[in-house]
Amino acid sequence: MFENLLQLPKYRGLIQSLVARELKARYRGSVLGFFWSFVNPLLLLLVYTFVFAYVMTPAQSKEIPNFALFLFCGLLPWTWFQTSLVESSNILISGGNLIKKVMFPAEVLPIVTVLANLVHFLLGLPILLAFLIYFGRPIHASELVWFPLVVLVQLLLSVALALILSALTVHFRDIKDILANIMTLWFFATPIIYYWRFAPAPIQPYLDLNPFTHLAISYQEILYLDGDFGHWKWLLALTVGSGLLFLFAYFLFDRLRDSFAEEV
Amino acid sequence: MNAIELTNVTKVYRKYARRKQFATLKSALLKGSLIQDLQPEETFPALQGVSFSVPAGRTYAVIGRNGSGKSTALKLVAGITKPTTGTVKVKGRISALIELGAGFHPEISGRENVFINGIMLGLSKRDIGRRFDEIVEFAEMQDFIDAPVKTYSSGMYMRLGFAVAIHVDPDVLLVDEVLAVGDAGFTHKCLDKFGEFKRRGKTILLVTHSLDLVERFCDEALWLDSGRVRGSGDPKRVVGAYLTDVGKSEERELARAEGREVERRAGPSVPASAEEVPADVGDANAGPASPAAARKGGQDPAYAEDMTRKDEGRWGSREIEITGVTLKDAAGQASHIFQSGEPMSIHLSVRAHQLNSDFVFGIGVYNAEGVNCYGTNTDVENFTPEEIAGEGEVTFAIDALDLVEGTYKLDVAVHKRDGYPYDFHRLLYTFRVKSRIKEVGIYRPRHAWAFTPGIRLTRG
């Protein structure tokens, strides 16, 4: 397993060009092309702003000004997370030609999916930052230094889950159907469209069990909320947890690797 | 030094039972059989105890029938799948021409795909940049290289895939039946490229059905049959042994098919009613030119039409019956496969239930397209029937079967001189003519070429 894991850095050229291909292919043929990566989050943000400012005004919005902006701090990384997992659950099957016909390191495929979606996430950030500055949210350099770590932890967690899902879907095709529903449930189980402090006391411990809770809170604290970044202990714990999960995921993927060429 | 070495390799594929195809996560979880469902219920051995080694710099062919395990062997060498037991060792960089253009993305241009495909095959970006023009030129794609791959024809797609794979500069090249990717010119270019590889001391492992390529091009050949090695060594010898075996099994196949067919048609005989038998049987000398053409001025349309029937079958009154048809080769062995130009004889076992003095034996040969290649009968060849009684045998001997390679069907018949059928076997027997020369047409006249001294040719 470690032998294969150490090979991974050798594939960076391959991963790089596949990510570039993925991004190019996605917008090929559309008029706005790459610009969509900016426009999509912008439009989404405008829709949420309209909805939460005029259509429905949640009780929490009194405590949290610009509720749509708060929502967006969690939604943008969530979109990255969700899309990565849903896409990678099917990636070994759709990329079956590569696995069956060419000597190809299969783990590259889910990793490329997560990275391509990371790029979309990063392209959405300037929109978010522009709005944050426009609405005068306090952004402190002391908090921002944590931001790369949060992204990194989410990357590690996403890759780990993507490896597990992609490998298991080869054997159990149902996963990709179940997954869409699980992700919806997961979304509401994560404090993204509600402020975590307002969640009822009995469910607070359960929220803590959800790894994405800590990522969402980290993003919200760093980008949106006043005060210091108080969630760092949880973030460090999650870093360790994600690291361990990644090792387990790679182990599982490696064990199932030989079956891919036959089962895809 | 061996570039490729397989030692006692067995590859077992899983074969799931019907219900397993619908195994789902849900059912696996419900039954708690997650692990158990991952275990194969039935297995299928694609390769069994196969060992062979290819010394570096040799061109090695793997031949065998469909499903004999050739492609599995190639995939094992390529490292795409792992052997169930045994070891596979390969030295040097491998490039596998198994599926050309695997991994091309349809939405992006040929140019970008060449780069990505090259990286997948283990080249660096700089390597590809250096070889890019060569690749495009080889694929004959100069005009379309910037168009998205989805607009390519399948030939363009394959050519580009081939060009990239062959420019990877591998130490070991694996080729799986991919020479059919272009027109004759492109195929030549591919062969030239292989020749160049050979000269530069690279190892080539070739899986193909093109046997003359094996004989011309390879240093050694391996014959796989149902996952086992049947023979290896000198290509000419291995190909010869393989062809003999293929001939034998075709022979068995034809004999079995014929047995079934004749059995099925041999239902109860249909005696012709007395009214159908025409009173006037004169004008015998103007008889049918072929057993199927007993039309004499529409004298008796009822069975004249019968005899020109296109579909295979057996009919007739069975007053005289053909009880068996055997084709024999030069050595007098019953066979269904014959070499073009060699002797063949057709033996009809006949039985007359009563003494009879009005009978004609006929033979007709049709090719696979239903074209009548030859037809004759005893009547047109001026035999006058005198009597037949009891059992007998009719032999139709051909000195040289001068037909081109192909599958042929046989009509045999015994009928009255006016065409009234006793026993008519339409297209019930099949034989195959083999030839090492692939000429076209039907008939192969005995011939010789001659050239004046100014025209020089060599024969290979």
Interface residues (C-beta under 8 A of the other chain):
Chain A: G13 L14 S17 L18 R21 K24 A25 R28 G29 G95 N97 L98 I99 K100 K101 V102 M103 F104 L168 H171 F172 R173 D174 I175 I178 D258 A261 E262
Chain B: Y13 R14 T24 L25 K26 A28 L38 K75 A78 G79 I80 T81 K82 I94 A96 I98 E99 A102 G103 H105 E107 I108 E112 F115 I116 I119 M120 L121 S124 K125 P148
